[in-house]
């Protein structure tokens, strides 16, 4: 049981690192708004899925919750980096 918890933590660390990497590699200013809109939509869907699990736990299992939490972790890391880069670009006048 302890091994599974370590695997889950490692999974979330990998997902967050991938989100950070994709955020760093997103360099075009034209892409930033699209990335932020898509990330916001993904986060809203993931939050909705986690709420559906609380309403109807029999229909939605723990796998769906884990997948939604992975999407939230990825989307948050991606939006954090892309948003920070966009704020920097606005601040420097580019």
Secondary structure, DSSP 4 states (H G I P E B T S, - for coil): -HHHHHHHHHHHHHHHHHHHHHHHH---HHHHHHHHHHHHHHHHHHHHHHHHHHH-TTTS-HHHHHHHHHHHHHHHHHHHHHHHHHHHHHHHT-
